[in-house]
């Protein structure tokens, strides 16, 4: 297989782009570096295209390795024909290779292998050739052998049928046809093991769906229901059509002696050997497909969550709500430093609301708190009521935001949190994290395992290695898209920078603590174990403010400093002019970009990136994202009525819709059918996590805590 050609077709790009990207990946360059600083080389392939290319490149190379192993194994057996070699070499999936290898794979002892050991292969071949003119009982008599354990004619014929059944099930062409037909015309069904038992799977107690219309979230729900022993799930194949097909392939002559036996053997082969295997394969295929879709949605949601705009310049009170153990508070200054921590007990069973308000008033006045970041966990609703009542009793302008607590407990109990806050308990650490999530979501959320952040569906049921790799890539792309301050970034944040390993991240922080602030990017080369290759990969993503070279505040790569300096001089500027907030309008002074790029010895795409940075140094892509809704009052579910229009924040997106926070402590669901007047295949076509949307209430079920919303006809 021509891997480069295959990737070209799949990505729908030019072959030279694929070849260039593969070479760069093989040379050890990271996806963020290639995407940002090698645009001319790859024809500006973006990080999403490059990640897909990298993933498929690995799969196709593993496929070629498997083909080589299979060919070698069959050749050692002396059974490799030109036709079989061509079929294996042209196979495009692991499943296709497995099908072709099946007849030659070393087998455990089966009924067929035992029959062969008894010398019944000749009888099986005679039946398959359908040439016999005598009853099979007569033909079988010559295969009776006390020594080999074939005592009766019935035993001989049964053994022959077992050999034929296995040979039918091993035929790659048959399996491919049956698999494709089942996927096209088959059904997946589920039934409850106990209909009287209530569960979240009631939708699937009597469920049936065509396989070719099966939605990914339904597949994952069925899998979980089956794993929890609540559902029985099975595949219903077009059995009659499959049996007729197999009979046409196997029974090529109308022989009264062999045809009935072969018909019976075909049915046995399908029921006993083919159908169970095909069902497993289809269930695996559906699961892999569903997981891939869910991982993509999880990744998109995670990216939007990570790229939420920071709320800078405010002192924030982080509030980790609870009942019995009290609400943990942490005051965090605009730089993220924890100034104070305290525990209050305004919720049951203590209900010390008056004392709690007194403490809050003192904290607000002492630290000039302007924003409260309230976790959405247990006792969040009760805490919110206290906050709103407090606002009515003070003159200061303070607002609050409800933030997701997902992963806060994981972080607060981690080794990293212990190192960061050695004198705090888990509650204090959690409150500090909740505050920092508002000040800089990206810097705080990278400390948490992406799987624990809570913006996916069925993430615990998936291939955890694949999920971790995909989400790790999302975090890496997000961190590098924004860039980090070299002099303030934590080790967990630095770990996601292109070319920086865990060891290098720790070494950078240790060097900074021992030698003070970095004055320029070149100092990175003094960090232990950080060599020229790592420097090349990471330098452009690490910013230095107030350093010796103003270009260090930008994402211009050091390899382009000479070109950037020449460009500035040719336009009548100096490096110092960058420090004043950027050179607005500089792009209008370049009348011939192509010619200018050639004169500077760089590509035109690189020139555009340099100019964009000079116009707005260290621009933050998060500035273009919708900001969180700041609240000062509270609604209750009981306040909602059908037809009411509200603004809300998209918290999570699933295949079937989006959950929107409308300020009543219970997120409402906008079903995919209520998102747009036009047909959409997925909610991500309309909304993304963090979006501020206008919604209308369709219905409210206080008992079941369900709110149905619409985005249509508002």
C-alpha positions in Angstrom: 0.0 0.0 0.0 1.2 3.5 -0.8 0.7 5.1 2.6 1.3 8.6 1.4 -1.2 8.2 -1.4 -3.8 6.8 1.0 -3.3 9.7 3.5 -3.6 12.1 0.6 -7.0 10.7 -0.4 -8.3 10.6 3.2 -7.2 14.1 4.1 -8.1 15.5 0.6 -4.9 17.5 0.4 -1.9 17.4 -2.0 0.6 14.5 -1.8 3.5 16.9 -1.3 1.8 18.3 1.8 1.4 14.8 3.3 5.0 13.8 2.4 6.3 17.0 4.1 4.2 16.5 7.2 5.3 12.9 7.5 9.0 13.9 7.2 8.6 16.6 9.9 6.8 14.1 12.2 9.5 11.5 11.6 12.2 14.1 12.4 10.6 14.5 15.9 8.8 17.8 15.4 5.6 18.3 17.5 2.1 18.9 16.0 1.8 22.5 17.5 5.3 23.4 16.1 4.6 22.1 12.6 1.2 23.7 12.6 2.5 27.1 13.7 6.0 27.4 12.3 6.2 25.1 9.3 3.2 26.4 7.3 5.2 26.9 4.1 6.6 23.3 4.3 3.2 21.7 4.8 1.0 24.1 2.8 -0.5 25.4 6.1 -2.0 22.1 7.4 -3.7 22.9 10.7 -3.3 21.1 14.0 -6.5 19.1 13.5 -5.4 17.9 10.1 -1.9 17.1 11.4 -3.2 15.1 14.3 -5.5 13.0 12.1 -2.6 12.5 9.7 -0.3 11.4 12.6 -3.0 9.0 13.9 -3.7 7.4 10.5 0.0 7.2 9.7 0.6 5.2 12.9 -2.4 2.9 12.0 -1.3 2.3 8.4 2.3 1.6 9.4 1.1 -0.9 12.0 -1.1 -2.4 9.3 1.9 -2.8 7.0 3.8 -4.4 9.8 1.0 -6.9 10.4 0.8 -7.7 6.7 4.5 -8.5 6.7 4.1 -10.8 9.7 1.1 -12.6 8.1 2.8 -13.0 4.8 5.9 -14.5 6.5 3.7 -16.9 8.6 1.8 -18.2 5.5 5.0 -18.5 3.5 6.6 -20.6 6.2 3.7 -22.9 5.9 4.3 -23.2 2.2 0.8 -22.0 1.4 1.4 -18.5 0.0 0.1 -18.1 -3.5 0.5 -15.0 -5.8 -3.3 -14.4 -5.5 -3.3 -14.5 -1.7 -0.2 -12.2 -1.5 -1.9 -9.7 -3.7 -5.1 -9.8 -1.6 -3.2 -9.3 1.7 -1.0 -6.5 0.3 -4.1 -4.6 -1.0 -6.1 -5.0 2.2 -6.9 -1.6 3.8 -8.0 -2.6 7.3 -6.8 -4.9 10.1 -10.1 -6.8 9.9 -9.5 -7.6 6.2 -6.1 -8.9 7.0 -7.5 -11.0 9.8 -10.1 -12.5 7.5 -7.5 -13.5 5.0 -5.2 -14.9 7.6 -7.9 -16.9 9.4 -7.5 -20.2 7.5 -3.7 -20.2 8.1 -3.6 -18.9 11.7 -2.5 -21.5 14.3 -5.7 -22.8 15.9 -6.5 -24.1 19.3 -8.0 -27.6 19.2 -11.4 -27.4 17.5 -13.9 -30.0 16.5 -12.6 -29.6 13.0 -8.9 -30.1 14.0 -9.8 -33.2 16.0 -11.7 -34.6 13.0 -8.7 -34.0 10.8 -6.5 -35.9 13.3 -8.9 -38.8 12.9 -8.2 -38.8 9.1 -11.6 -37.5 8.0 -10.3 -34.6 5.8 -10.6 -36.8 2.7 -14.2 -37.5 3.4 -14.9 -33.8 3.9 -13.2 -33.0 0.6 -15.2 -35.7 -1.2 -18.5 -34.1 0.1 -17.4 -30.6 -0.8 -16.5 -31.7 -4.4 -20.1 -33.1 -4.7 -19.0 -35.7 -7.2 -20.0 -38.9 -5.2 -22.5 -41.2 -6.9 -23.1 -43.3 -3.8 -24.9 -42.6 -0.5 -22.5 -40.9 1.9 -23.0 -43.7 4.5 -21.2 -46.0 2.0 -18.4 -43.6 1.4 -17.9 -43.0 5.1 -17.5 -46.8 5.8 -13.9 -46.7 4.5 -13.0 -44.0 7.1 -14.0 -46.1 10.1 -11.0 -46.8 12.3 -10.9 -48.2 15.8 -7.3 -47.0 16.2 -8.2 -43.3 15.3 -11.4 -43.4 17.3 -14.0 -43.4 14.4 -16.3 -46.2 15.5 -19.5 -45.4 13.4 -20.6 -44.0 10.1 -22.4 -41.2 12.0 -19.2 -40.2 13.8 -17.3 -40.1 10.4 -19.9 -37.9 8.8 -20.2 -35.6 11.8 -16.4 -35.1 11.7 -16.5 -34.4 8.0 -19.3 -31.8 8.5 -17.2 -30.1 11.2 -14.3 -29.8 8.9 -16.5 -28.3 6.1 -18.2 -26.0 8.6 -14.9 -24.6 9.7 -13.6 -24.2 6.1 -16.8 -22.2 5.3 -16.4 -20.0 8.3 -12.7 -19.3 7.4 -13.5 -18.0 3.9 -12.7 -14.3 3.9 -15.0 -13.5 1.0 -18.0 -15.0 2.8 -17.3 -13.2 6.1 -16.9 -9.8 4.3 -20.2 -10.3 2.5 -22.0 -11.4 5.7 -20.5 -8.5 7.8 -21.5 -5.9 5.2 -25.0 -7.3 4.7 -25.6 -7.5 8.5 -24.4 -3.9 8.9 -26.7 -2.8 6.1 -29.8 -4.7 6.9 -29.4 -6.0 10.5 -30.9 -4.7 13.7 -29.6 -4.2 17.2 -32.1 -5.0 20.0 -32.2 -4.9 23.7 -34.6 -6.2 26.4 -34.7 -5.7 30.1 -33.6 -8.6 32.3 -36.2 -7.4 34.9 -38.9 -5.0 33.5 -40.2 -4.2 37.0 -36.9 -2.7 38.0 -36.6 1.1 37.6 -33.4 2.4 36.1 -32.0 5.1 33.8 -32.1 2.5 31.0 -35.9 2.3 30.7 -35.7 3.7 27.2 -33.9 0.5 26.2 -36.1 -2.1 27.9 -37.8 -2.9 24.5 -35.4 -1.3 22.0 -34.8 -2.0 18.3 -32.8 0.1 15.8 -31.3 -0.6 12.4 -27.5 -1.0 12.7 -26.9 1.5 9.9 -28.8 4.2 11.8 -27.4 3.5 15.3 -26.4 6.7 17.1 -23.1 6.6 19.0 -24.6 7.7 22.4 -27.2 4.8 22.1 -24.4 2.3 21.5 -22.6 3.4 24.6 -25.8 3.4 26.7 -26.5 -0.2 25.6 -23.0 -1.2 26.4 -23.2 0.2 29.9 -26.7 -1.2 30.5 -25.4 -4.6 29.4 -22.3 -4.3 31.6 -24.5 -3.4 34.6 -26.5 -6.6 33.9 -29.7 -4.6 33.3 -30.1 -5.2 29.6 -29.7 -8.2 27.2 -28.3 -6.8 23.9 -28.1 -8.8 20.6 -27.7 -8.4 16.9 -30.5 -9.6 14.6 -29.0 -10.4 11.2 -30.9 -11.1 7.9 -30.4 -14.8 8.5 -32.4 -16.2 5.6 -30.6 -14.0 3.1 -27.3 -15.0 4.5 -28.0 -18.7 4.5 -29.3 -18.6 0.9 -26.0 -16.7 -0.1 -23.8 -19.4 1.6 -25.8 -22.2 0.0 -25.2 -20.7 -3.4 -21.5 -20.4 -2.8 -21.1 -23.9 -1.3 -23.6 -26.1 -3.1 -22.6 -25.8 -6.8 -24.2 -29.1 -8.0 -27.6 -30.7 -7.5 -26.4 -33.9 -5.9 -29.0 -35.8 -3.9 -26.3 -37.4 -1.8 -24.3 -34.3 -0.8 -26.7 -31.3 -1.2 -28.8 -32.0 2.0 -25.7 -32.6 4.1 -24.1 -29.4 2.8 -27.3 -27.4 3.4 -27.3 -28.6 7.0 -23.5 -27.9 7.4 -23.9 -24.3 6.0 -26.6 -23.6 8.7 -24.4 -25.1 11.4 -21.3 -23.1 10.2 -23.3 -19.9 10.3 -25.0 -20.4 13.6 -22.1 -21.9 15.5 -19.0 -20.2 14.0 -19.8 -17.2 11.8 -22.7 -15.5 13.5 -21.2 -15.2 17.0 -17.9 -13.9 15.5 -19.6 -11.4 13.2 -21.8 -10.2 16.1 -18.7 -9.6 18.2 -17.0 -7.8 15.4 -20.0 -5.6 14.7 -20.5 -4.7 18.4 -16.8 -3.8 18.5 -17.1 -1.8 15.3 -20.1 0.1 16.7 -18.4 0.7 20.0 -15.2 2.0 18.3 -17.3 4.2 16.1 -19.3 5.5 19.0 -16.1 6.0 21.1 -14.4 7.9 18.3 -17.4 10.2 18.0 -17.7 10.7 21.7 -14.0 11.4 22.0 -14.3 14.0 19.2 -17.2 15.7 21.1 -15.3 15.5 24.4 -12.3 17.0 22.7 -14.3 19.9 21.2 -16.0 20.6 24.6 -12.7 20.4 26.4 -11.1 22.8 24.0 -13.8 25.4 24.4 -13.7 25.0 28.2 -9.9 25.5 28.2 -10.1 28.5 25.9 -12.7 30.3 28.0 -11.5 33.9 28.5 -9.7 34.6 31.8 -11.2 37.2 34.1 -8.2 39.3 34.9 -7.5 42.0 37.4 -10.1 40.9 40.0 -9.7 39.6 43.5 -11.8 36.4 43.6 -13.4 34.5 46.5 -13.4 30.8 45.7 -16.3 29.0 47.4 -16.4 25.2 47.8 -19.9 24.5 49.1 -20.8 21.7 51.5 -23.3 20.8 54.3 -21.9 19.1 57.3 -18.2 20.0 56.9 -19.0 23.7 56.1 -18.2 25.8 53.0 -14.5 26.3 52.4 -13.5 29.8 51.2 -10.2 31.0 49.6 -9.4 34.6 48.7 -7.2 34.8 45.6 -5.5 38.0 44.4 -5.4 38.9 40.6 -2.0 37.1 40.3 -3.5 33.8 41.6 -1.9 34.1 45.1 -4.0 32.8 48.0 -4.4 35.6 50.5 -6.7 34.0 53.0 -8.8 30.9 53.7 -11.7 30.3 56.1 -14.6 27.9 56.7 -18.2 29.1 57.2 -21.3 27.1 58.1 -24.4 28.8 56.5 -25.9 25.5 55.4 -27.6 22.6 57.2 -27.2 21.2 59.8 -25.5 24.2 61.5 -27.4 26.9 59.5 -25.1 29.7 60.9 -26.2 32.2 58.2 -25.7 35.3 60.3 -22.2 34.4 61.4 -21.3 33.4 57.8 -22.5 36.7 56.4 -20.5 38.6 59.0 -17.3 36.8 57.9 -18.1 37.4 54.3 -18.6 41.1 54.8 -15.2 41.4 56.5 -13.4 39.5 53.8 -15.1 41.6 51.0 -14.1 44.8 52.7 -10.6 43.7 53.7 -9.5 42.3 50.3 -11.8 44.4 48.0 -13.3 41.2 46.6 -15.3 41.9 43.4 -16.2 38.4 42.3 -17.3 35.1 43.9 -16.6 31.9 42.1 -19.1 29.3 43.4 -18.6 25.6 42.8 -21.7 23.8 41.5 -21.5 20.8 43.8 -23.4 19.7 46.9 -25.0 22.7 48.8 -24.3 25.0 45.8 -28.0 26.0 45.7 -28.2 26.9 49.4 -24.9 28.8 49.2 -26.1 30.7 46.2 -29.2 31.9 48.2 -26.8 33.2 51.0 -24.7 35.0 48.5 -27.7 36.8 46.9 -29.0 37.8 50.3 -25.6 39.1 51.2 -25.4 41.3 48.1 -28.6 43.1 49.2 -27.0 43.9 52.5 -23.7 45.4 51.3 -22.8 48.6 49.3 -19.9 47.1 47.4 -20.6 45.9 43.9 -19.9 42.2 43.9 -21.0 39.6 41.4 -20.9 35.8 41.3 -20.4 33.0 38.8 -21.2 29.3 39.2 -18.3 27.2 37.9 -18.0 23.5 37.4 -16.3 21.7 40.2 -15.5 18.7 38.0 -12.0 17.5 38.9 -11.5 19.9 41.8 -11.6 17.0 44.3 -9.2 15.0 42.2 -6.8 17.9 42.0 -7.1 18.9 45.7 -6.1 15.4 46.8 -3.2 15.1 44.3 0.5 15.2 44.9 0.7 18.3 42.8 -1.9 20.2 45.0 0.0 19.0 48.1 3.3 20.4 46.7 1.5 23.7 45.8 -0.4 24.1 49.1 1.5 22.0 51.7 -0.3 23.7 54.6 -3.8 23.5 53.2 -6.4 20.8 53.6 -8.2 19.4 50.6 -11.1 21.8 51.1 -8.9 24.9 51.1 -7.1 23.6 48.0 -10.4 23.0 46.2 -11.7 26.5 47.1 -8.4 28.0 45.7 -8.7 26.0 42.5 -12.4 27.1 42.1 -11.3 30.7 42.3 -8.4 30.3 39.9 -10.6 28.5 37.4 -12.3 31.8 36.9 -9.1 33.9 36.8 -7.3 31.7 34.2 -9.2 28.5 33.3 -6.4 27.1 31.1 -3.6 27.5 33.7 -5.8 25.8 36.4 -7.5 23.1 34.4 -4.2 21.7 33.0 -3.5 20.5 36.5 -6.4 18.0 36.3 -6.6 14.8 34.3 -8.7 15.9 31.3 -11.0 12.8 31.8 -12.0 14.3 35.2 -13.1 17.7 33.9 -16.6 16.4 33.1 -17.5 17.7 29.6 -18.0 14.3 27.9 -20.3 11.4 27.8 -19.6 7.8 28.9 -15.9 8.6 29.2 -15.3 5.9 31.8 -16.6 3.2 29.4 -14.1 4.0 26.6 -10.7 2.9 25.6 -8.8 4.9 28.2 -5.5 4.9 26.4 -7.1 6.3 23.2 -9.1 8.8 25.2 -6.1 10.1 27.1 -4.1 10.5 23.9 -6.8 12.4 22.2 -7.6 14.7 25.2 -3.9 15.2 25.8 -3.6 16.4 22.2 -6.5 18.9 22.8 -4.8 20.3 25.9 -1.5 20.5 24.1 -3.0 22.4 21.2 -4.9 24.7 23.5 -1.9 25.6 25.6 0.3 26.2 22.6 -2.4 28.2 20.8 -2.4 30.6 23.8 1.2 30.5 24.8 2.5 30.9 28.4 4.5 33.4 30.4 7.9 31.7 30.9 8.4 33.5 34.2 5.1 32.6 35.9 4.0 29.4 34.3 3.7 26.3 36.6 5.4 23.0 35.7 2.1 21.3 34.9 1.4 24.1 32.4 4.9 24.0 30.9 4.6 20.2 30.4 2.0 20.9 27.6 4.3 23.3 25.7 5.7 21.8 22.4 9.0 20.0 23.1 8.8 20.2 26.9 8.8 17.0 28.9 7.9 16.6 32.6 11.6 16.6 33.4 12.3 19.8 31.3 9.3 21.5 32.9 10.6 20.9 36.4 14.1 21.9 35.3 12.8 25.2 33.9 11.0 26.0 37.2 14.1 25.0 39.2 16.3 27.2 37.0 13.9 30.1 37.4 13.8 29.7 41.2 17.6 29.5 41.4 18.6 32.3 38.9 15.6 34.6 38.9 13.5 35.7 36.0 14.4 34.8 32.4 15.5 37.9 30.6 15.4 36.4 27.1 14.5 33.2 25.3 18.1 32.2 24.7 18.5 31.6 28.4 16.4 28.5 28.0 19.5 26.8 26.5 21.1 27.0 30.0 18.4 24.9 31.5 19.7 21.4 32.2 18.8 18.8 29.5 17.1 21.5 27.3 19.0 21.1 24.0 18.8 22.8 20.6 15.9 20.6 19.3 13.7 21.2 22.4 14.6 24.9 22.2 13.5 25.0 18.6 10.2 23.3 19.4 9.3 25.3 22.5 10.8 28.8 22.2 8.0 30.4 20.1 5.3 29.4 22.6 7.1 30.8 25.7 6.6 34.5 26.3 8.8 36.9 28.3 7.4 40.3 29.3 9.8 43.1 30.3 12.8 41.2 28.9 15.7 42.4 26.9 14.2 41.6 23.5 10.6 42.9 22.8 10.2 40.1 20.2 10.2 37.7 23.2 6.7 39.0 24.1 5.3 37.7 20.8 4.9 34.3 19.1 7.5 35.2 16.5 10.0 32.3 16.6 13.6 33.2 17.3 14.6 31.7 13.9 12.6 34.6 12.4 14.0 37.4 14.6 16.5 38.5 11.9 13.7 38.7 9.3 11.4 40.5 11.8 14.0 43.1 12.7 14.8 43.8 9.0 11.1 44.2 8.3 10.8 46.8 11.1 13.8 48.7 9.9 12.5 48.8 6.3 9.2 50.2 7.5 10.9 52.8 9.7 10.4 51.2 13.1 12.7 49.8 15.8 12.2 46.8 18.2 11.4 49.2 21.0 8.3 50.4 19.1 6.7 46.9 19.7 6.6 47.5 23.5 4.1 50.3 23.2 1.2 47.9 22.5 1.9 46.9 18.9 2.3 48.6 15.5 -1.3 49.0 14.4 -1.7 49.4 10.6 1.7 47.9 9.8 0.1 45.4 7.4 -1.2 48.3 5.2 2.4 49.4 4.7 3.4 46.1 2.9 2.2 46.5 -0.7 3.9 43.5 -2.1 3.8 40.7 0.5 5.3 38.0 -1.8 8.2 40.2 -2.8 8.8 41.4 0.8 8.9 37.8 2.0 11.5 36.9 -0.7 13.7 39.8 0.3 13.5 38.8 3.9 14.3 35.1 3.1 11.1 33.8 4.6 7.8 32.4 3.3 4.7 34.6 2.7 2.7 32.7 5.3 5.4 33.3 7.9 5.5 37.0 6.9 1.8 37.3 7.6 2.2 35.7 11.0 5.0 38.0 11.9 3.1 41.1 10.8 0.0 39.9 12.8 2.2 39.6 15.9 3.9 43.0 15.4 0.4 44.6 15.1 -0.8 43.0 18.3 2.0 41.4 20.4 1.0 38.4 22.5 -2.6 38.5 21.3 -4.7 36.0 23.3 -7.1 34.0 21.1 -9.3 33.6 24.2 -10.3 37.3 24.0 -12.6 36.4 21.1 -14.5 33.8 23.2 -17.8 34.6 25.0 -17.3 35.7 28.6 -19.0 34.0 31.6 -22.4 35.4 32.7 -21.8 37.3 35.9 -24.9 37.1 38.2 -26.2 39.2 41.1 -29.6 37.5 41.6 -31.0 34.0 41.7 -33.9 32.1 40.1 -35.5 29.0 41.4 -36.9 26.1 39.2 -40.3 27.0 40.6 -39.9 30.5 39.1 -39.7 29.0 35.6 -42.8 28.9 33.4 -43.2 27.7 29.8 -42.5 30.5 27.3 -40.1 32.3 29.6 -37.0 33.6 27.7 -33.6 33.5 29.4 -29.9 33.8 28.7 -27.7 30.9 29.6 -24.2 29.4 29.3 -23.6 26.1 27.4 -22.1 23.8 29.9 -21.8 20.5 28.1 -22.6 19.1 24.6 -23.7 15.5 23.8 -24.7 13.9 20.5 -28.4 14.5 21.3 -28.3 18.1 22.5 -26.7 20.7 24.8 -27.0 21.4 28.5 -27.5 25.0 29.3 -27.0 26.8 32.7 -29.8 29.3 33.0 -29.1 30.2 36.7 -31.5 27.8 38.5 -28.9 25.3 39.7 -30.3 22.7 37.3 -29.0 22.8 33.7 -31.8 22.6 31.1 -31.6 20.5 27.9 -31.9 21.9 24.5 -32.5 18.8 22.4 -30.9 18.7 19.0 -34.3 19.1 17.4 -34.8 22.4 19.2 -31.6 24.0 18.2 -32.2 25.3 14.7 -34.9 25.6 12.0 -32.5 23.9 9.6 -31.4 20.3 9.7 -28.2 19.7 11.7 -26.3 16.5 12.1 -24.7 17.5 15.5 -25.2 20.2 18.1 -21.6 21.3 17.6 -22.7 22.8 14.3 -24.7 25.4 16.3 -23.2 25.8 19.8 -20.0 25.2 21.7 -19.1 24.9 25.4 -19.0 28.4 27.0 -21.4 30.0 24.4 -23.9 32.5 25.8 -27.3 31.6 24.2 -30.9 32.8 24.4 -33.3 30.0 25.2 -37.0 29.6 25.8 -38.5 27.3 28.4 -40.6 24.5 26.9 -41.5 22.5 30.1 -40.4 22.1 33.7 -40.5 18.9 35.8 -39.5 19.9 39.4 -39.9 16.4 40.7 -37.5 14.9 38.2 -35.4 18.1 38.0 -35.8 18.3 34.2 -36.0 21.5 32.2 -36.7 21.4 28.5 -35.5 24.4 26.5 -35.6 25.6 22.9 -33.5 28.0 20.8 -36.1 28.2 18.1 -38.5 31.0 17.4 -37.1 33.4 20.0 
